[in-house]
Amino acid sequence: MYCGNCFRDNQLVAEFRRLGHDVLMVPLYLPMTLEDEDQSSGIPIFFGGINVYLQQKNRLLGKIPEWLHKKLDSPTLLKWASGRAAKTRASELGDLTLSMIKGEEGNQRRELKELTGYLRHHERPDVILLSNALLVGMARTLKKELNVPVICSFQGEDYFLDSLPETHRQKTWDALADRARNIDMFISPSNYFGEVMKKRLNLSAENVRTVYNGIKLEGYSPVPFRPDPPVLGYFARMCKEKGLHTLVDAYILLRKRNTVPQLKLHIGGGMGPSDKPLVNELKARLQELSLFGDVTFFPNLTKEQKQQFFRRISVMCVPANYGEAFGLYLLEAWASGVPVVQPPVASFPELIQETGGGSVSNAATPESLAEAIEHLLLNEQNRSAMGSAARAALEHHFTARHMALGFLKEIETLQKNLAAA
């Protein structure tokens, strides 16, 4: 599957390097699937998914011979195994998630020891950045063994943690809050999500900073004319969590109203084995209503195909029904000069206010979304102004370079504060 967080991390490291910094990007669990050049190329995979899983099932498997352990971390084997699996399900990962958050006290302590040894003997870093809060269990050992500060990104972890079985949910949140005390600074992709995690983990305000995500703008270009008839777009994973079914409901309402004649719907994004039942269900419903001919699905596009997708839509809407921490798909639409309509939840109002790149519906319902989409589609001048404003905002505040500079500023501030303490 394609992972937006991996895309973000890879671009962040690439920009660090363009700015002249020496950065080591360490892949965990599986080989990375990316759109751009892999910044972790040549670095071994640690916490290999097969070994992590087996050690959780049987502690004795943490003592298998070194040759077998390395063989199970083979990128070829890991790719083969992951290609035969569906998405990870929180309902099945309670024990493993809790164990990983316990770090050196968990069942994967052998993996943590190997990672620490590699970093110690490779080149001791000045600072360690953990990609997401589910990795905070590593911080205590890394700080003790390497004597360096550890910072951590937030990347929308609450939805996964809240989906864990009741038997593990609160235990895991409690363990995460305990281990969060080993982190010197958290960096959130939005003010909204920083506030969420401050409350959930009982963090002090000065320990959580906000740095907005950014993307490379190359290849994304607004077009002078939008399609006629207009096209409503969706680009995210094709799943209920991202609100695909809600958008299809809104589209059906719009077609029934017929105030925007011949409106098309383009649905793009990742589609894995577990997403196919929903997609098939929606296709059947559209077929029953004689609308399927005006709806096109674009699963698992390349980067170039994705950029072309955005050039062919008029308005985008991804009504995610959970607390979206950011949403890189918004930046991709705005980089293409496409305004958005989003529900009044999570980080969406904050990001739209920052960019002027769209409108917020009155509610997260299909009816309210349809009304806001209709209003925007019927006002071409307003739609064009929003698209232009969003593109300008990205150029000045939301590029990968701005993101990297934001991280570096916070890192430098942390280093100065630690030196003065």
Secondary structure, 3 states (H helix, E strand, C coil): CCCHHHHHHHHHHHHHHHCCCCCCCCCECCCCCCCCCCCCCCCCCECCHHHHHHHHHCHHHHHCCHHHHHHHCCHHHHHHHHHCCCCCCHHHCHHHHHHHHCHHHCCCHHHHHHHHHHHHHHCCCCCEEECCHHHHHHHHHHHHHHCCCEEEECCCHHHHHHCCCHHHHHHHHHHHHHHHHHCCEEEECCHHHHHHHHHHHCCCHHHEEECCCCECCCCCCCCCCCCCCCEEEEECCCCCCCCHHHHHHHHHHHHHHCCCCCCEEEEEECCCHHHHHHHHHHHHHHHHCCCHHHEEEEECCCHHHHHHHHHCCCEECCCCCCCCCCCHHHHHHHHCCCCEEECCCCCHHHHHHHHCCEEECCCCCHHHHHHHHHHHHCCHHHHHHHHHHHHHHHHHHCEHHHHHHHHHHHHHHHHHHHHHC
